[in-house]
Amino acid sequence: MAAFPCRMAGDHVVSTFYPYWPGGDMTPAIRRDVPGETVDGFASEFVCMPAHFFTKAPAGYTHAEAATLTCTGVTAWRALVVCGRVKPGDTVLVLGTGSVSLFALQFAKAAGARVIATSSSEGKLQALRRLGADAVIDYKAVPDWGEKARSLTGGHIALVGVLTGFTAQVSIPALFSNQIRISGISIGSRADQEDMVRAIEANRLKPVIGRSFALPDIAAAFEEYQSQQHFGKVCLDL
Ligand SMILES: NC(=O)c1ccc[n+]([C@@H]2O[C@H](COP(=O)([O-])OP(=O)(O)OC[C@H]3O[C@@H](n4cnc5c(N)ncnc54)[C@H](OP(=O)(O)O)[C@@H]3O)[C@@H](O)[C@H]2O)c1
């Protein structure tokens, strides 16, 4: 791990999701020591981990803001920028108002793309517009929201979430005839995170944080997340 840039004492840092994935393609070997999954994570006042577990955080970010980046920020970055190769004039469809979608909306607008966003509530649809969405669709009021969105989009699909279940039917001929490319996304690498931090600083982006809870109220924070009432990240303040 010596090849990883070391952090200096006093640097403001943020954890990486896969500390053993420096960059490039994912390999089985990088799936070791995933904080919060296979080893202890960061729901604690102090942690002691190797320097390569971290990257620099964006300048001016609080710890809570920086903590939003490791999973959902990097996931949206990899889906949109690394695999999706978004460019000015593209159209990006983001589903729901979870943190992955809100980061994707912000990165897409920063890249000069047009964004179509969906949600199930009027208040959240308005919030999406305030964040820069060019068109919004209420996916409960418009059951064929996919048809409506499809007529405005086409091309690459980044597969991120499992909110409607672990399996789905896919029409293979439709993939051929529409030249569709599907990418499975599993967060991203340290290099992805470093690129994203640079982009965040250059575009002065801030994450959307819904509610914050004190560390002892961690159970309430999970309940808030489970309620699906949140808009953006649910955070723990230390
Ligand atoms: N592959 C990866 O690397 C990776 C990384 C991070 C997260 N994920 C996955 O990505 C998904 C989103 O994560 P998140 O943290 O952004 O989620 P989240 O905060 O839980 O938000 C989910 C939002 O999606 C919408 N939604 C829920 N059920 C839906 C349905 N059946 N159809 C359409 N929209 C629905 C809702 O939006 P409205 O309230 O606006 O209707 C909901 O608020 C999760 O499945 C998560 O496990 C994957």
The ligand as a Gaussian input file, in Angstrom:
#p B3LYP/6-31G(d) Opt

LIG

0 1
 N      -24.487000      -0.299000      -6.109000
 C      -23.939000       0.545000      -5.237000
 O      -22.722000       0.741000      -5.209000
 C      -24.840000       1.289000      -4.292000
 C      -24.312000       2.303000      -3.469000
 C      -25.176000       3.034000      -2.660000
 C      -26.539000       2.723000      -2.641000
 N      -26.991000       1.692000      -3.428000
 C      -28.429000       1.373000      -3.502000
 O      -29.028000       2.422000      -4.237000
 C      -30.373000       2.607000      -3.785000
 C      -30.570000       4.075000      -3.411000
 O      -29.765000       4.396000      -2.282000
 P      -30.028000       5.745000      -1.488000
 O      -29.161000       5.744000      -0.282000
 O      -29.926000       6.873000      -2.436000
 O      -31.539000       5.455000      -1.118000
 P      -32.574000       6.115000      -0.147000
 O      -31.994000       7.304000       0.529000
 O      -33.127000       5.014000       0.679000
 O      -33.697000       6.653000      -1.150000
 C      -34.508000       5.828000      -1.838000
 C      -35.525000       6.721000      -2.600000
 O      -35.850000       6.042000      -3.806000
 C      -37.238000       6.184000      -4.071000
 N      -37.871000       4.861000      -4.149000
 C      -38.053000       3.981000      -3.140000
 N      -38.700000       2.902000      -3.602000
 C      -38.919000       3.117000      -4.931000
 C      -39.558000       2.372000      -5.946000
 N      -40.105000       1.181000      -5.696000
 N      -39.595000       2.896000      -7.191000
 C      -39.035000       4.098000      -7.451000
 N      -38.415000       4.859000      -6.519000
 C      -38.372000       4.357000      -5.271000
 C      -37.821000       7.044000      -2.963000
 O      -37.840000       8.392000      -3.461000
 P      -39.067000       9.370000      -3.193000
 O      -39.230000       9.427000      -1.706000
 O      -38.609000      10.653000      -3.795000
 O      -40.244000       8.773000      -3.905000
 C      -36.816000       6.902000      -1.838000
 O      -36.784000       8.023000      -0.997000
 C      -30.566000       1.619000      -2.628000
 O      -31.162000       0.432000      -3.156000
 C      -29.150000       1.333000      -2.173000
 O      -29.023000       0.071000      -1.549000
 C      -26.174000       0.988000      -4.243000

